[in-house]
Amino acid sequence: MDRLNRELEDSNKREEIIRLFLQQLKKGEALVSKCSSIRRRNLYKKRKYEKRLRNMDSSLRDLSAVLQVGQALDTQRPERIIQDMYH
């Protein structure tokens, strides 16, 4: 957790993670579009795209978790500063 905290304090790193997240969303959108054009009987392509969708989902979940931790840390910092001021 401390390692992640240090990494997220670097604004360049945070912007890079956000950029990666947005790129993955665009790739996901394109992938869903491709999946919607697969014919019902084409089981090979369905399985192929199903695997890709699972990988995309996993990647988006990981990036989302990192961003949520960063957001939680951002909200804790002001509280700590205020506590330090009054103690």
N, C-alpha and C positions, 0 to 999 in steps of 0.2 A: 504494500500500500504506500509506503514511504517513497519507493522508487517511482511509482506511478504519479505520486504527488509532485515529485521533483520534475518529472518529465512534463507534466501538464502546466507547471508554472511557467515554462518557456512558451511564450506566445507564438513563436514560429512553429513549434511542435503542435500546439493546439490548432493553429490554422491549417497545418498539414493534415491533421486527422480529420478536420471538417471537410477539407478538399477531397480527401480519400472517400469520406462518407458520401459526399455529393456525386462523385464519380461512380461509386457503386450503385447509387440510386438510379443514375442514368443508364448504367449497364443493365440493371434489373428491369427497368422500363422496356428497354430494347428486347431483353430476353422474354419477358411476358408477351410482348407483341409477336415475337417469333413463335412462341408456344401456342398462341391463339390461332395461328394459321395452320397448325398441324391437323391433318385429317384424322378422323376418329380411328381408322383401321391401321394407322402406321404406328405399331407398338414400339418399333426400334427407336424412332425419333421421340416418342413419348417418354421412354425410359431415359434416353440421352438428355433431354431437356429437364426431366424430373431431377436428375442428379445435379445438373447445373443450377436449378432453382434451389435445391437444398444447400448447395455450397454458397450461393448468393445470400440466402437467408442467414446462414451461419456467420458469414462475413459482416453483414449488416448488424446482426445482433452484437457481435464483438465490438464493432466500432461504436455502436449506440451505447453499450455499457461503459466504454471508456469516456465518452462524452458526458454521460450521466454522472460518473464519478467526478469529472472535472467541474461540472455544475454544482455538485454537492460541496466540493471543496471551496468553490467560490463563495457560496453562501455562508460557510463556516468561518472564513477569514475575517469578515467584519465583526462577527460576534466575538472572536478571540481578541481582536484589537480593542474593542470596547471593554471587554473584561479586564484586559491588561491595564487600560487607562484608569479604571476605578479600583484596582487592587494594588 
